[in-house]
Amino acid sequence: MSSSALRWLLSPRTSWYAWRLARASRGSLSFDAAWRHIRVRLHPDEAPFRRQGHHPGCIGRRPDTEA
C-alpha cells in the first residue's frame, strides 16, 4: 500500500486539508509536503518527530548517516 493511501486511511482529516493545500498551490507543493505541513499544524505535539529527522526516506536509518 502506498504512503498516500495509508495516510488517507489512517488520517482522513489531515489528508483532506493536505489535498486542498496541494491543489491550491497549483503544483508548487507536493501532496506529501502538504501532508507533513498540515500534520504538524493540526498536531503540534508531533513537531519533535519532524525535527529529529523523521522524513521520507529516513526510515530505518539515523538522519546523520549517509544513505
DRENMAR-648562 format. One record per residue: residue number from 1; residue in three letters; y, x negated, z of N, C-alpha, C, O, CB in turn. Coordinates in pm, 1 decimal, padded with zeros to 6 digits, always signed. Each point is the difference from the previous one (the first is absolute). Glycine has a CB too. Example, Ala and Ser with C-alpha at 12.3 -4.5 7.8 and 13.67 -1.06 7.14 Angstrom:
<site k="1" r="Ala" n_Y="-00569.0" n_X="-01319.0" n_Z="+00780.0" ca_Y="+00119.0" ca_X="+00089.0" ca_Z="+00000.0" c_Y="+00120.0" c_X="-00090.0" c_Z="+00000.0" o_Y="-00001.9" o_X="-00103.6" o_Z="+00066.5" cb_Y="-00115.4" cb_X="+00292.8" cb_Z="+00058.1"/>
<site k="2" r="Ser" n_Y="+00222.3" n_X="-00154.2" n_Z="-00196.6" ca_Y="+00119.0" ca_X="-00082.0" ca_Z="+00006.0" c_Y="+00109.0" c_X="+00077.0" c_Z="+00073.0" o_Y="+00110.8" o_X="-00050.9" o_Z="+00016.9" cb_Y="-00173.6" cb_X="-00067.5" cb_Z="-00231.4"/>
END
This chain:
<site k="1" r="Met" n_Y="-00116.8" n_X="-00084.7" n_Z="+00000.0" ca_Y="+00116.8" ca_X="+00084.7" ca_Z="+00000.0" c_Y="+00124.0" c_X="-00089.9" c_Z="+00000.0" o_Y="+00006.2" o_X="-00098.6" o_Z="+00073.5" cb_Y="-00130.9" cb_X="+00285.2" cb_Z="+00048.9"/>
<site k="2" r="Ser" n_Y="+00220.7" n_X="-00152.4" n_Z="-00203.5" ca_Y="+00121.0" ca_X="-00081.6" ca_Z="-00008.7" c_Y="+00086.1" c_X="+00017.9" c_Z="+00124.7" o_Y="-00012.5" o_X="+00099.1" o_Z="+00071.8" cb_Y="+00007.0" cb_X="-00080.8" cb_Z="-00322.4"/>
<site k="3" r="Ser" n_Y="+00092.1" n_X="-00114.8" n_Z="+00274.8" ca_Y="+00086.3" ca_X="+00007.3" ca_Z="+00118.1" c_Y="+00096.1" c_X="+00118.6" c_Z="-00009.6" o_Y="+00033.1" o_X="+00061.5" o_Z="+00101.4" cb_Y="-00050.1" cb_X="-00311.2" cb_Z="-00075.1"/>
<site k="4" r="Ser" n_Y="+00061.6" n_X="+00281.5" n_Z="-00147.4" ca_Y="+00089.8" ca_X="+00114.8" ca_Z="-00016.3" c_Y="-00070.6" c_X="+00130.2" c_Z="+00035.9" o_Y="+00057.3" o_X="+00084.5" o_Z="+00068.8" cb_Y="+00066.0" cb_X="-00207.7" cb_Z="-00248.7"/>
<site k="5" r="Ala" n_Y="-00246.6" n_X="+00140.1" n_Z="+00134.2" ca_Y="-00075.0" ca_X="+00121.7" ca_Z="+00031.3" c_Y="-00029.1" c_X="+00008.9" c_Z="+00149.2" o_Y="+00007.6" o_X="+00108.0" o_Z="+00058.7" cb_Y="-00109.7" cb_X="-00112.6" cb_Z="-00287.5"/>
<site k="6" r="Leu" n_Y="+00069.2" n_X="-00107.3" n_Z="+00289.5" ca_Y="-00027.2" ca_X="-00002.0" ca_Z="+00143.1" c_Y="+00126.2" c_X="+00033.6" c_Z="+00079.9" o_Y="-00006.3" o_X="+00070.4" o_Z="+00100.8" cb_Y="-00174.7" cb_X="-00241.1" cb_Z="-00138.8"/>
<site k="7" r="Arg" n_Y="+00293.5" n_X="+00120.4" n_Z="-00007.2" ca_Y="+00126.3" ca_X="+00030.8" ca_Z="+00067.5" c_Y="+00032.3" c_X="+00148.6" c_Z="-00009.2" o_Y="+00043.3" o_X="+00060.2" o_Z="+00098.2" cb_Y="+00038.8" cb_X="-00291.3" cb_Z="-00149.3"/>
<site k="8" r="Trp" n_Y="-00102.9" n_X="+00291.2" n_Z="-00067.3" ca_Y="+00025.9" ca_X="+00143.7" ca_Z="-00015.9" c_Y="-00090.1" c_X="+00080.9" c_Z="+00092.3" o_Y="+00042.8" o_X="+00100.3" o_Z="+00057.1" cb_Y="+00026.0" cb_X="-00137.8" cb_Z="-00296.1"/>
<site k="9" r="Leu" n_Y="-00191.4" n_X="-00005.2" n_Z="+00253.3" ca_Y="-00095.9" ca_X="+00072.5" ca_Z="+00082.7" c_Y="+00031.3" c_X="-00012.5" c_Z="+00149.3" o_Y="-00004.2" o_X="+00098.9" o_Z="+00073.2" cb_Y="-00167.7" cb_X="-00137.0" cb_Z="-00250.0"/>
<site k="10" r="Leu" n_Y="+00203.1" n_X="-00083.3" n_Z="+00221.5" ca_Y="+00019.9" ca_X="-00024.3" ca_Z="+00142.1" c_Y="+00142.2" c_X="+00027.2" c_Z="+00048.9" o_Y="+00020.2" o_X="+00030.0" o_Z="+00117.7" cb_Y="-00198.4" cb_X="-00197.7" cb_Z="-00135.5"/>
<site k="11" r="Ser" n_Y="+00274.5" n_X="+00157.7" n_Z="-00069.6" ca_Y="+00139.2" ca_X="+00020.2" ca_Z="+00041.3" c_Y="+00077.3" c_X="+00073.8" c_Z="-00109.1" o_Y="+00081.2" o_X="-00060.5" o_Z="-00069.9" cb_Y="-00090.6" cb_X="-00148.9" cb_Z="+00210.6"/>
<site k="12" r="Pro" n_Y="-00014.9" n_X="+00338.3" n_Z="-00155.6" ca_Y="+00063.4" ca_X="+00074.1" ca_Z="-00109.4" c_Y="+00151.9" c_X="+00009.8" c_Z="+00010.3" o_Y="+00068.8" o_X="-00002.8" o_Z="-00102.1" cb_Y="-00277.4" cb_X="+00130.3" cb_Z="+00086.1"/>
<site k="13" r="Arg" n_Y="+00261.8" n_X="-00116.0" n_Z="+00137.0" ca_Y="+00145.8" ca_X="+00011.0" ca_Z="+00013.8" c_Y="+00069.2" c_X="-00128.4" c_Z="-00043.5" o_Y="+00097.5" o_X="+00004.0" o_Z="-00075.0" cb_Y="-00128.8" cb_X="+00157.5" cb_Z="+00263.5"/>
<site k="14" r="Thr" n_Y="-00018.7" n_X="-00274.8" n_Z="-00142.0" ca_Y="+00056.3" ca_X="-00128.8" ca_Z="-00040.9" c_Y="-00012.6" c_X="-00017.0" c_Z="-00150.4" o_Y="+00093.6" o_X="-00045.8" o_Z="-00065.7" cb_Y="-00151.0" cb_X="-00053.6" cb_Z="+00289.3"/>
<site k="15" r="Ser" n_Y="-00057.2" n_X="+00135.8" n_Z="-00278.1" ca_Y="-00023.2" ca_X="-00014.8" ca_Z="-00143.8" c_Y="+00092.5" c_X="+00088.6" c_Z="-00081.0" o_Y="+00049.2" o_X="-00041.4" o_Z="-00104.9" cb_Y="-00286.2" cb_X="-00015.1" cb_Z="+00152.1"/>
<site k="16" r="Trp" n_Y="+00261.2" n_X="+00177.9" n_Z="+00000.0" ca_Y="+00088.8" ca_X="+00092.1" ca_Z="-00071.9" c_Y="+00142.1" c_X="-00056.5" c_Z="-00006.3" o_Y="+00062.2" o_X="-00000.5" o_Z="-00106.2" cb_Y="-00203.6" cb_X="+00196.2" cb_Z="+00180.4"/>
<site k="17" r="Tyr" n_Y="+00192.8" n_X="-00243.7" n_Z="+00041.0" ca_Y="+00133.5" ca_X="-00058.7" ca_Z="+00001.8" c_Y="+00005.7" c_X="-00126.5" c_Z="-00085.4" o_Y="+00099.5" o_X="-00024.4" o_Z="-00068.2" cb_Y="-00063.2" cb_X="+00119.4" cb_Z="+00297.2"/>
<site k="18" r="Ala" n_Y="-00141.5" n_X="-00174.5" n_Z="-00225.6" ca_Y="-00003.7" ca_X="-00122.9" ca_Z="-00079.9" c_Y="-00002.5" c_X="+00032.0" c_Z="-00148.4" o_Y="+00066.2" o_X="-00067.2" o_Z="-00079.1" cb_Y="-00185.7" cb_X="-00049.8" cb_Z="+00264.9"/>
<site k="19" r="Trp" n_Y="+00044.4" n_X="+00218.1" n_Z="-00224.1" ca_Y="-00005.0" ca_X="+00040.7" ca_Z="-00141.0" c_Y="+00138.0" c_X="+00043.4" c_Z="-00046.1" o_Y="+00043.8" o_X="-00035.8" o_Z="-00109.3" cb_Y="-00284.0" cb_X="+00106.8" cb_Z="+00134.2"/>
<site k="20" r="Arg" n_Y="+00309.1" n_X="+00006.8" n_Z="+00059.2" ca_Y="+00134.4" ca_X="+00045.4" ca_Z="-00035.4" c_Y="+00097.1" c_X="-00116.7" c_Z="-00011.3" o_Y="+00082.8" o_X="-00003.7" o_Z="-00091.1" cb_Y="-00129.0" cb_X="+00220.4" cb_Z="+00205.5"/>
<site k="21" r="Leu" n_Y="+00036.3" n_X="-00312.6" n_Z="-00021.8" ca_Y="+00087.4" ca_X="-00117.1" ca_Z="-00003.6" c_Y="-00027.4" c_X="-00085.1" c_Z="-00123.3" o_Y="+00093.7" o_X="-00044.4" o_Z="-00066.5" cb_Y="-00084.2" cb_X="+00045.7" cb_Z="+00316.6"/>
<site k="22" r="Ala" n_Y="-00135.6" n_X="-00024.3" n_Z="-00281.1" ca_Y="-00035.8" ca_X="-00079.7" ca_Z="-00118.1" c_Y="+00047.4" c_X="+00068.0" c_Z="-00127.8" o_Y="+00048.0" o_X="-00065.9" o_Z="-00092.2" cb_Y="-00247.5" cb_X="-00025.0" cb_Z="+00214.2"/>
<site k="23" r="Arg" n_Y="+00186.0" n_X="+00221.1" n_Z="-00126.8" ca_Y="+00043.9" ca_X="+00073.7" ca_Z="-00118.7" c_Y="+00152.2" c_X="-00001.9" c_Z="-00013.5" o_Y="+00052.5" o_X="-00012.7" o_Z="-00110.6" cb_Y="-00255.0" cb_X="+00159.4" cb_Z="+00129.8"/>
<site k="24" r="Ala" n_Y="+00272.6" n_X="-00134.3" n_Z="+00091.9" ca_Y="+00146.7" ca_X="-00001.9" ca_Z="-00002.3" c_Y="+00054.3" c_X="-00136.9" c_Z="-00038.3" o_Y="+00111.3" o_X="-00010.5" o_Z="-00051.5" cb_Y="-00110.3" cb_X="+00188.5" cb_Z="+00225.6"/>
<site k="25" r="Ser" n_Y="-00079.0" n_X="-00283.3" n_Z="-00149.2" ca_Y="+00046.0" ca_X="-00134.8" ca_Z="-00033.2" c_Y="-00011.6" c_X="-00029.6" c_Z="-00149.1" o_Y="+00049.1" o_X="-00102.7" o_Z="-00046.9" cb_Y="-00116.3" cb_X="+00029.6" cb_Z="+00274.8"/>
<site k="26" r="Arg" n_Y="+00003.0" n_X="+00161.7" n_Z="-00302.1" ca_Y="-00014.9" ca_X="-00011.5" ca_Z="-00146.1" c_Y="-00064.5" c_X="-00132.5" c_Z="-00042.0" o_Y="+00044.7" o_X="-00065.8" o_Z="-00094.0" cb_Y="+00156.3" cb_X="+00212.1" cb_Z="+00068.5"/>
<site k="27" r="Gly" n_Y="-00307.0" n_X="-00183.2" n_Z="+00097.5" ca_Y="-00077.7" ca_X="-00116.5" ca_Z="-00039.3" c_Y="+00039.2" c_X="-00131.0" c_Z="+00066.8" o_Y="-00067.8" o_X="-00101.0" o_Z="-00018.6" cb_Y="+00038.5" cb_X="+00215.3" cb_Z="-00192.7"/>
<site k="28" r="Ser" n_Y="+00136.8" n_X="-00114.8" n_Z="+00288.4" ca_Y="+00040.0" ca_X="-00125.7" ca_Z="+00063.3" c_Y="-00074.6" c_X="-00025.6" c_Z="+00131.0" o_Y="+00008.3" o_X="-00109.3" o_Z="+00056.0" cb_Y="+00215.8" cb_X="+00135.3" cb_Z="-00161.3"/>
<site k="29" r="Leu" n_Y="-00297.0" n_X="+00074.7" n_Z="+00154.3" ca_Y="-00074.8" ca_X="-00012.5" ca_Z="+00124.5" c_Y="-00139.3" c_X="+00057.4" c_Z="-00022.1" o_Y="-00014.0" o_X="+00114.6" o_Z="-00042.6" cb_Y="+00226.1" cb_X="-00099.6" cb_Z="+00182.6"/>
<site k="30" r="Ser" n_Y="-00314.7" n_X="-00093.9" n_Z="-00111.1" ca_Y="-00137.0" ca_X="+00047.8" ca_Z="-00018.4" c_Y="-00037.1" c_X="+00097.9" c_Z="+00110.7" o_Y="+00065.5" o_X="+00005.4" o_Z="+00104.1" cb_Y="-00127.4" cb_X="-00221.4" cb_Z="-00217.3"/>
<site k="31" r="Phe" n_Y="-00043.1" n_X="+00292.9" n_Z="+00089.9" ca_Y="-00047.8" ca_X="+00093.8" ca_Z="+00101.2" c_Y="-00041.0" c_X="-00075.2" c_Z="+00126.0" o_Y="+00030.0" o_X="+00044.8" o_Z="+00110.7" cb_Y="-00107.2" cb_X="+00113.4" cb_Z="-00290.7"/>
<site k="32" r="Asp" n_Y="+00009.5" n_X="-00271.1" n_Z="+00165.4" ca_Y="-00044.2" ca_X="-00078.0" ca_Z="+00116.4" c_Y="+00118.5" c_X="-00048.4" c_Z="+00083.9" o_Y="-00001.6" o_X="+00010.8" o_Z="+00122.6" cb_Y="-00200.8" cb_X="-00082.5" cb_Z="-00252.0"/>
<site k="33" r="Ala" n_Y="+00303.7" n_X="+00019.2" n_Z="+00063.6" ca_Y="+00117.9" ca_X="-00047.2" ca_Z="+00072.0" c_Y="+00072.5" c_X="+00117.2" c_Z="+00067.5" o_Y="+00045.7" o_X="-00011.8" o_Z="+00113.7" cb_Y="-00022.7" cb_X="-00179.5" cb_Z="-00277.2"/>
<site k="34" r="Ala" n_Y="-00013.3" n_X="+00302.3" n_Z="+00093.7" ca_Y="+00063.0" ca_X="+00118.6" ca_Z="+00057.1" c_Y="-00079.8" c_X="+00051.1" c_Z="+00119.3" o_Y="+00057.7" o_X="+00042.8" o_Z="+00100.0" cb_Y="+00035.7" cb_X="+00016.2" cb_Z="-00325.3"/>
<site k="35" r="Trp" n_Y="-00226.2" n_X="-00063.3" n_Z="+00214.9" ca_Y="-00085.8" ca_X="+00047.8" ca_Z="+00108.2" c_Y="+00021.1" c_X="-00085.3" c_Z="+00125.8" o_Y="+00013.1" o_X="+00053.0" o_Z="+00110.3" cb_Y="-00183.2" cb_X="+00029.4" cb_Z="-00279.5"/>
<site k="36" r="Arg" n_Y="+00173.3" n_X="-00213.8" n_Z="+00151.5" ca_Y="+00021.0" ca_X="-00087.8" ca_Z="+00115.6" c_Y="+00137.9" c_X="+00024.0" c_Z="+00062.4" o_Y="+00014.0" o_X="+00001.3" o_Z="+00122.3" cb_Y="-00166.4" cb_X="-00173.4" cb_Z="-00226.2"/>
<site k="37" r="His" n_Y="+00253.0" n_X="+00190.9" n_Z="+00019.9" ca_Y="+00136.1" ca_X="+00025.7" ca_Z="+00049.1" c_Y="+00005.4" c_X="+00130.7" c_Z="+00079.7" o_Y="+00053.4" o_X="+00003.5" o_Z="+00110.9" cb_Y="+00041.0" cb_X="-00128.7" cb_Z="-00308.7"/>
<site k="38" r="Ile" n_Y="-00148.8" n_X="+00230.2" n_Z="+00141.9" ca_Y="-00000.3" ca_X="+00130.3" ca_Z="+00066.0" c_Y="-00084.4" c_X="-00003.5" c_Z="+00127.1" o_Y="+00037.4" o_X="+00058.5" o_Z="+00101.7" cb_Y="-00005.4" cb_X="+00053.2" cb_Z="-00324.3"/>
<site k="39" r="Arg" n_Y="-00145.5" n_X="-00180.3" n_Z="+00216.6" ca_Y="-00089.1" ca_X="-00005.2" ca_Z="+00116.8" c_Y="+00071.2" c_X="-00060.1" c_Z="+00120.8" o_Y="-00012.5" o_X="+00051.5" o_Z="+00111.2" cb_Y="-00184.9" cb_X="-00073.2" cb_Z="-00264.3"/>
<site k="40" r="Val" n_Y="+00271.0" n_X="-00085.1" n_Z="+00132.5" ca_Y="+00070.8" ca_X="-00064.2" ca_Z="+00110.3" c_Y="+00116.4" c_X="+00087.4" c_Z="+00047.5" o_Y="+00033.4" o_X="+00000.0" o_Z="+00118.5" cb_Y="-00098.7" cb_X="-00226.4" cb_Z="-00208.6"/>
<site k="41" r="Arg" n_Y="+00126.8" n_X="+00300.5" n_Z="-00002.0" ca_Y="+00108.7" ca_X="+00090.1" ca_Z="+00041.2" c_Y="-00052.7" c_X="+00116.9" c_Z="+00081.5" o_Y="+00062.7" o_X="+00040.2" o_Z="+00098.0" cb_Y="+00065.5" cb_X="-00105.0" cb_Z="-00301.7"/>
<site k="42" r="Leu" n_Y="-00243.3" n_X="+00120.2" n_Z="+00164.2" ca_Y="-00057.2" ca_X="+00113.8" ca_Z="+00072.8" c_Y="-00072.6" c_X="-00041.6" c_Z="+00126.5" o_Y="-00008.1" o_X="+00077.1" o_Z="+00095.7" cb_Y="-00014.2" cb_X="+00040.3" cb_Z="-00311.4"/>
<site k="43" r="His" n_Y="-00030.3" n_X="-00238.9" n_Z="+00216.8" ca_Y="-00077.0" ca_X="-00051.0" ca_Z="+00113.5" c_Y="+00051.5" c_X="-00138.3" c_Z="+00038.6" o_Y="-00064.9" o_X="-00100.5" o_Z="-00029.4" cb_Y="-00138.2" cb_X="+00233.1" cb_Z="-00043.0"/>
<site k="44" r="Pro" n_Y="+00319.0" n_X="-00138.8" n_Z="+00137.9" ca_Y="+00058.2" ca_X="-00131.2" ca_Z="+00032.6" c_Y="-00089.0" c_X="-00085.1" c_Z="+00089.9" o_Y="+00016.0" o_X="-00122.0" o_Z="+00005.1" cb_Y="+00206.9" cb_X="+00226.1" cb_Z="-00028.1"/>
<site k="45" r="Asp" n_Y="-00315.8" n_X="-00041.7" n_Z="+00093.4" ca_Y="-00090.1" ca_X="-00077.4" ca_Z="+00085.1" c_Y="-00094.3" c_X="-00088.2" c_Z="-00081.4" o_Y="-00063.4" o_X="-00089.5" o_Z="+00056.0" cb_Y="+00077.0" cb_X="+00270.9" cb_Z="+00113.9"/>
<site k="46" r="Glu" n_Y="-00024.2" n_X="-00158.3" n_Z="-00300.3" ca_Y="-00085.5" ca_X="-00081.7" ca_Z="-00085.6" c_Y="+00073.9" c_X="-00116.9" c_Z="-00064.8" o_Y="-00060.6" o_X="-00077.8" o_Z="-00073.7" cb_Y="-00074.3" cb_X="+00280.7" cb_Z="+00031.4"/>
<site k="47" r="Ala" n_Y="+00262.8" n_X="-00216.1" n_Z="+00068.4" ca_Y="+00079.2" ca_X="-00108.7" ca_Z="-00058.4" c_Y="-00053.0" c_X="-00138.8" c_Z="+00035.8" o_Y="+00002.4" o_X="-00088.5" o_Z="-00085.5" cb_Y="+00194.2" cb_X="+00239.1" cb_Z="+00094.7"/>
<site k="48" r="Pro" n_Y="-00245.0" n_X="-00173.8" n_Z="+00114.8" ca_Y="-00052.7" ca_X="-00133.6" ca_Z="+00030.6" c_Y="-00116.7" c_X="-00041.5" c_Z="-00090.9" o_Y="-00015.8" o_X="-00118.6" o_Z="-00029.2" cb_Y="+00087.5" cb_X="+00155.4" cb_Z="+00264.8"/>
<site k="49" r="Phe" n_Y="-00151.8" n_X="+00057.4" n_Z="-00279.6" ca_Y="-00109.7" ca_X="-00033.5" ca_Z="-00091.2" c_Y="+00053.1" c_X="-00055.0" c_Z="-00131.2" o_Y="-00057.9" o_X="-00093.1" o_Z="-00056.0" cb_Y="-00082.5" cb_X="+00270.9" cb_Z="+00160.9"/>
<site k="50" r="Arg" n_Y="+00249.9" n_X="-00121.5" n_Z="-00154.6" ca_Y="+00060.1" ca_X="-00048.6" ca_Z="-00124.3" c_Y="+00058.5" c_X="-00139.0" c_Z="+00021.2" o_Y="-00012.8" o_X="-00086.9" o_Z="-00086.2" cb_Y="+00063.5" cb_X="+00323.2" cb_Z="+00015.0"/>
<site k="51" r="Arg" n_Y="+00013.6" n_X="-00257.3" n_Z="+00185.7" ca_Y="+00061.6" ca_X="-00130.6" ca_Z="+00026.0" c_Y="-00103.6" c_X="-00109.0" c_Z="+00021.1" o_Y="+00029.6" o_X="-00117.3" o_Z="-00023.0" cb_Y="+00164.7" cb_X="+00234.2" cb_Z="+00123.3"/>
<site k="52" r="Gln" n_Y="-00314.0" n_X="-00082.1" n_Z="-00057.7" ca_Y="-00103.3" ca_X="-00098.8" ca_Z="+00026.8" c_Y="-00082.8" c_X="-00034.2" c_Z="-00123.2" o_Y="-00098.7" o_X="-00072.8" o_Z="+00010.5" cb_Y="+00091.4" cb_X="+00156.5" cb_Z="+00221.5"/>
<site k="53" r="Gly" n_Y="+00045.4" n_X="-00033.2" n_Z="-00346.7" ca_Y="-00066.6" ca_X="-00039.7" ca_Z="-00122.7" c_Y="-00106.6" c_X="+00093.3" c_Z="-00049.5" o_Y="-00083.6" o_X="-00041.0" o_Z="-00080.5" cb_Y="+00131.9" cb_X="-00182.4" cb_Z="+00147.9"/>
<site k="54" r="His" n_Y="-00049.6" n_X="+00345.9" n_Z="-00023.4" ca_Y="-00097.1" ca_X="+00096.5" ca_Z="-00049.6" c_Y="+00054.1" c_X="+00060.8" c_Z="-00128.6" o_Y="+00050.1" o_X="+00112.4" o_Z="-00001.7" cb_Y="-00133.9" cb_X="-00062.8" cb_Z="+00236.3"/>
<site k="55" r="His" n_Y="+00072.7" n_X="-00125.7" n_Z="-00340.4" ca_Y="+00048.7" ca_X="+00039.0" ca_Z="-00131.8" c_Y="-00119.3" c_X="+00014.1" c_Z="-00093.9" o_Y="-00107.5" o_X="-00052.5" o_Z="+00029.2" cb_Y="+00329.4" cb_X="-00065.4" cb_Z="+00009.5"/>
<site k="56" r="Pro" n_Y="-00205.3" n_X="+00187.7" n_Z="-00150.6" ca_Y="-00109.7" ca_X="+00007.7" ca_Z="-00096.7" c_Y="-00043.0" c_X="-00140.2" c_Z="-00043.1" o_Y="+00084.8" o_X="-00085.3" o_Z="-00026.2" cb_Y="+00000.0" cb_X="+00309.0" cb_Z="-00053.7"/>
<site k="57" r="Gly" n_Y="-00210.4" n_X="-00247.1" n_Z="+00072.6" ca_Y="-00051.5" ca_X="-00129.7" ca_Z="-00040.2" c_Y="-00025.7" c_X="-00093.4" c_Z="+00116.7" o_Y="-00057.5" o_X="-00107.2" o_Z="-00019.2" cb_Y="+00178.0" cb_X="+00136.4" cb_Z="-00192.0"/>
<site k="58" r="Cys" n_Y="-00080.0" n_X="+00007.9" n_Z="+00330.6" ca_Y="-00019.4" ca_X="-00084.7" ca_Z="+00117.6" c_Y="-00121.7" c_X="+00041.4" c_Z="+00080.9" o_Y="-00025.2" o_X="-00057.6" o_Z="+00105.8" cb_Y="+00269.9" cb_X="+00020.0" cb_Z="-00098.9"/>
<site k="59" r="Ile" n_Y="-00318.4" n_X="+00132.5" n_Z="-00052.0" ca_Y="-00113.9" ca_X="+00049.4" ca_Z="+00076.2" c_Y="-00104.5" c_X="-00110.4" c_Z="+00013.3" o_Y="-00045.9" o_X="-00056.0" o_Z="-00099.6" cb_Y="+00089.4" cb_X="+00291.7" cb_Z="+00018.9"/>
<site k="60" r="Gly" n_Y="-00080.0" n_X="-00265.7" n_Z="+00203.5" ca_Y="-00103.0" ca_X="-00098.6" ca_Z="+00024.8" c_Y="+00047.7" c_X="-00143.8" c_Z="+00009.7" o_Y="-00081.8" o_X="-00090.6" o_Z="+00015.8" cb_Y="-00065.5" cb_X="+00243.4" cb_Z="-00130.3"/>
<site k="61" r="Arg" n_Y="+00277.0" n_X="-00175.9" n_Z="+00105.6" ca_Y="+00049.9" ca_X="-00137.1" ca_Z="+00014.1" c_Y="+00131.9" c_X="+00000.7" c_Z="+00075.6" o_Y="+00070.7" o_X="+00100.7" o_Z="+00004.2" cb_Y="-00185.0" cb_X="-00168.4" cb_Z="-00218.2"/>
<site k="62" r="Arg" n_Y="+00145.3" n_X="-00043.9" n_Z="+00272.2" ca_Y="+00125.6" ca_X="-00011.5" ca_Z="+00073.3" c_Y="+00113.8" c_X="-00016.9" c_Z="-00098.8" o_Y="-00018.5" o_X="-00063.7" o_Z="-00103.7" cb_Y="-00099.2" cb_X="-00037.7" cb_Z="+00302.3"/>
<site k="63" r="Pro" n_Y="+00236.6" n_X="+00157.4" n_Z="-00169.3" ca_Y="+00111.1" ca_X="-00006.8" ca_Z="-00094.0" c_Y="+00054.7" c_X="-00140.8" c_Z="-00022.0" o_Y="+00068.2" o_X="-00024.3" o_Z="-00099.6" cb_Y="-00013.1" cb_X="+00253.1" cb_Z="+00169.1"/>
<site k="64" r="Asp" n_Y="-00083.7" n_X="-00322.5" n_Z="+00021.8" ca_Y="+00053.4" ca_X="-00134.5" ca_Z="-00015.9" c_Y="-00096.2" c_X="-00094.0" c_Z="-00071.7" o_Y="+00024.6" o_X="-00120.4" o_Z="-00006.7" cb_Y="+00106.5" cb_X="+00157.5" cb_Z="+00212.6"/>
<site k="65" r="Thr" n_Y="-00240.6" n_X="+00016.9" n_Z="-00259.5" ca_Y="-00094.0" ca_X="-00081.8" ca_Z="-00076.1" c_Y="+00008.6" c_X="+00035.0" c_Z="-00147.6" o_Y="+00049.6" o_X="+00106.2" o_Z="-00037.7" cb_Y="-00202.1" cb_X="-00121.8" cb_Z="+00236.9"/>
<site k="66" r="Glu" n_Y="+00104.0" n_X="-00074.7" n_Z="-00281.0" ca_Y="+00002.8" ca_X="+00025.1" ca_Z="-00143.8" c_Y="-00114.5" c_X="+00090.9" c_Z="-00040.2" o_Y="-00102.0" o_X="+00007.1" o_Z="+00068.6" cb_Y="+00209.8" cb_X="-00229.6" cb_Z="-00106.6"/>
<site k="67" r="Ala" n_Y="-00090.4" n_X="+00291.8" n_Z="-00073.4" ca_Y="-00102.7" ca_X="+00092.6" ca_Z="-00048.9" c_Y="-00119.9" c_X="-00066.8" c_Z="-00046.9" o_Y="-00094.3" o_X="+00066.0" o_Z="-00043.8" cb_Y="+00265.0" cb_X="+00083.2" cb_Z="-00016.4"/>
END
